[in-house]
Amino acid sequence: MKIAKYNTKENTLLVGFPSNGLVGTFSVSYLIHHLKMKQIGEIEMPDLPLTLFVEEGEILSPIRAYNKNNLFVIISDVPFDQYLAEKFALAINEFCKKNAIKKIVIVSGMETVNQKKGNPKIYGLVTHSTLDGLLYNNQISKFLNGSIFGTDAAIISVFRKTNIPALVLYAECHPFFPDPEASIIAIVTLAKILDVEIDTRDIENKIDKLRIQHRNLMKETIQTLQQQQEKKTRTPQIYR
Amino acid sequence: MRNDDDFRFATIPPMINSLFDDIEHRILSPLSCLREFDNQWVLEFDLPLVNKKDIKVTFDEDTINVEAKLNEKYSEKQIGDVTKFEYFKKSLSLPEKIDNKKTTAQFQKGRLVIKIPKKVIGHQVKIT
């Protein structure tokens, strides 16, 4: 099989938002910090409940855009219901058009109820076969079977109809608890894909505290995800 | 003043703490989830910064109580003041028709997994 070499110099957008295990939140935040990326703007969504965060006197919008060289990042600190997920996906598409983005990478978590011993695994799902080489070259197993819902599904649905290919990285994680350990696997994989060096020791040293610190966001995320999943026929899971 | 070398996530906890931490007694409310399987209920508690020996699980009539002492104080700024939390504590109502005498518990990587078998009620129907 002939695999096209992936061009790391083209504009790439990385997207993170609260989902299973908060994997996207942890890994994308960590990359922003470690690559010392600069905030270049905010993503406005008129239907999003008006929320601003204040950190150390600095006013932050819940959805922000960052940049360094050819890498762009959009990160959301708030989870989306089904309606807002579609709006978010369309906002990402607009951002891609304005910034000549050639591909997007989304980081998310994959529910593993009975996590086996050892390191969590990571799987990749691509919207266009042009990104198959990226999976192959970085030894990422292809996500072959399963169902996707929520914000991931909204973004995939939008981008599979465009000419901008998208790769979704799914790290195996605990579905109901913050899982910084799974995020480390995602960070290592992202570093390979983006051809950057990332030292994960900082997050490794803070795993326990991050789990405590993000309890509220995890709870809100699960409640949002469960609302999105209501129509699915499966054993109801109770989250308390 | 923020030190740029100190890694922090930009995500900010919600203004209203939905987990009902007890600031006065320095007790954190842990995340927990309850899942139903064919023969049992599986109840999980996320207890980072905890050692196995410092966890206490007790049953009341229809409630399960989990208490754990943190192996180091956890500081968090809530409503402007810094609180140094020392414990996790949570009580949950139990599902009906359980056999809590056969309950088992495991603690690994800061997660407490409690398996509570369902009580077998009824009788087998003979097929002729």
Boltz contact constraints between the chains, C-beta under 6 A:
constraints:
  - contact:
      token1: [A, 29]
      token2: [B, 9]
      max_distance: 6.0
  - contact:
      token1: [A, 33]
      token2: [B, 7]
      max_distance: 6.0
  - contact:
      token1: [A, 53]
      token2: [B, 12]
      max_distance: 6.0
  - contact:
      token1: [A, 55]
      token2: [B, 12]
      max_distance: 6.0
  - contact:
      token1: [A, 56]
      token2: [B, 2]
      max_distance: 6.0
  - contact:
      token1: [A, 77]
      token2: [B, 11]
      max_distance: 6.0
  - contact:
      token1: [A, 176]
      token2: [B, 33]
      max_distance: 6.0
  - contact:
      token1: [A, 177]
      token2: [B, 31]
      max_distance: 6.0
  - contact:
      token1: [A, 177]
      token2: [B, 46]
      max_distance: 6.0
  - contact:
      token1: [A, 202]
      token2: [B, 7]
      max_distance: 6.0
  - contact:
      token1: [A, 208]
      token2: [B, 48]
      max_distance: 6.0
  - contact:
      token1: [A, 208]
      token2: [B, 49]
      max_distance: 6.0
  - contact:
      token1: [A, 211]
      token2: [B, 48]
      max_distance: 6.0
  - contact:
      token1: [A, 212]
      token2: [B, 48]
      max_distance: 6.0
  - contact:
      token1: [A, 212]
      token2: [B, 74]
      max_distance: 6.0
  - contact:
      token1: [A, 215]
      token2: [B, 19]
      max_distance: 6.0
  - contact:
      token1: [A, 215]
      token2: [B, 31]
      max_distance: 6.0
  - contact:
      token1: [A, 216]
      token2: [B, 13]
      max_distance: 6.0
  - contact:
      token1: [A, 216]
      token2: [B, 14]
      max_distance: 6.0
  - contact:
      token1: [A, 216]
      token2: [B, 18]
      max_distance: 6.0
  - contact:
      token1: [A, 216]
      token2: [B, 19]
      max_distance: 6.0
  - contact:
      token1: [A, 219]
      token2: [B, 18]
      max_distance: 6.0
  - contact:
      token1: [A, 237]
      token2: [B, 35]
      max_distance: 6.0
  - contact:
      token1: [A, 238]
      token2: [B, 34]
      max_distance: 6.0
  - contact:
      token1: [A, 239]
      token2: [B, 33]
      max_distance: 6.0
  - contact:
      token1: [A, 240]
      token2: [B, 32]
      max_distance: 6.0
